[in-house]
Amino acid sequence: MFGDMMGMMNKLKEAQKKVEETKERLNTVLLDESSNDNKLSVTITANRTIKSIRIDDELLENKEMLEDYLILTLNKAIEMASKVNEAELAAVAKEGMPNIPGMDMFK
């Protein structure tokens, strides 16, 4: 019984390490999102850190329009990054989880 517990703890530690490694790798995964007319584009990491924003000159002349574009495009970028992030972390968690009763929800 004690051996099983130790094995389970080691598996959990390994899974945690893999999650940390995956989070670090997601910092290097860059995703691009643009407005429909490409007047604004955003590059974001899969960890939801914004790396760059490119704004067309035309938008700089219209503050309200620019603000709308930023909100829409940033939200789309964050949503896309969140999906990638969750999918990657779920895959790592699923592969690294030992069989713990009551933990079936992670499968």
C-alpha positions in Angstrom: 0.0 0.0 0.0 2.8 2.4 1.0 4.6 1.6 -2.3 1.5 2.5 -4.2 1.3 5.9 -2.5 4.9 6.6 -3.2 4.4 5.7 -6.9 1.4 7.9 -7.1 3.3 10.8 -5.5 6.1 10.4 -8.0 3.6 10.3 -10.9 2.0 13.5 -9.6 5.4 15.2 -9.3 6.2 14.2 -12.8 2.8 15.5 -14.0 3.4 18.8 -12.2 6.8 19.1 -13.9 5.3 18.4 -17.3 2.6 21.1 -16.7 5.3 23.6 -15.7 7.4 22.7 -18.9 4.2 23.0 -21.0 3.5 26.4 -19.5 7.0 27.5 -20.4 6.7 26.2 -23.9 3.4 28.0 -24.3 5.3 31.3 -23.8 7.0 30.6 -27.1 3.8 29.6 -29.0 2.8 32.8 -30.9 -0.7 33.3 -32.2 -1.8 36.0 -34.6 -5.3 37.5 -34.7 -6.5 40.3 -37.0 -9.6 42.3 -37.4 -11.7 41.2 -40.4 -10.3 44.0 -42.6 -6.7 43.6 -41.3 -6.5 47.2 -40.0 -5.5 45.9 -36.6 -3.5 42.8 -35.8 -2.3 41.3 -32.5 0.3 38.7 -31.7 -0.2 36.9 -28.4 1.4 33.9 -26.7 -0.6 30.8 -25.8 -0.1 32.0 -22.2 -2.1 35.1 -23.1 0.7 37.6 -23.1 0.4 40.2 -25.8 3.6 40.4 -27.8 2.8 43.0 -30.4 -0.1 45.1 -31.8 -0.1 46.6 -35.3 -2.5 49.4 -36.0 -3.3 50.8 -39.5 -2.9 54.6 -39.7 -6.5 55.0 -40.7 -7.5 53.8 -37.2 -5.3 56.3 -35.5 -7.5 59.1 -36.8 -10.6 57.7 -35.1 -10.2 57.0 -31.4 -13.6 55.4 -30.9 -13.2 53.1 -33.8 -9.6 52.2 -32.6 -10.9 51.3 -29.2 -13.6 49.1 -30.6 -11.1 47.3 -32.8 -8.7 46.8 -29.9 -11.5 45.3 -27.7 -12.8 43.0 -30.4 -9.4 41.8 -31.7 -7.8 41.5 -28.2 -10.8 39.5 -27.0 -10.6 37.2 -30.0 -6.8 36.7 -29.5 -7.3 36.0 -25.8 -10.0 33.5 -26.5 -7.9 31.7 -29.1 -4.9 31.6 -26.8 -7.1 30.3 -23.9 -8.3 27.4 -26.1 -4.7 26.5 -27.1 -3.6 26.8 -23.5 -6.4 24.7 -22.1 -6.0 22.0 -24.8 -2.3 21.7 -24.2 -2.5 21.6 -20.4 -5.5 19.1 -20.5 -3.4 16.8 -22.7 -0.5 16.9 -20.3 -2.7 16.4 -17.3 -4.6 13.5 -18.8 -1.3 11.7 -19.8 0.3 12.3 -16.4 -2.6 11.6 -14.0 -2.4 8.5 -12.0 -5.6 6.6 -11.4 -7.0 8.3 -8.3 -10.5 7.4 -7.3 -12.8 10.4 -7.8 -10.3 12.1 -10.2 -12.1 10.7 -13.3 -13.3 14.2 -14.2 -9.8 14.9 -15.6 -10.1 12.1 -18.3 
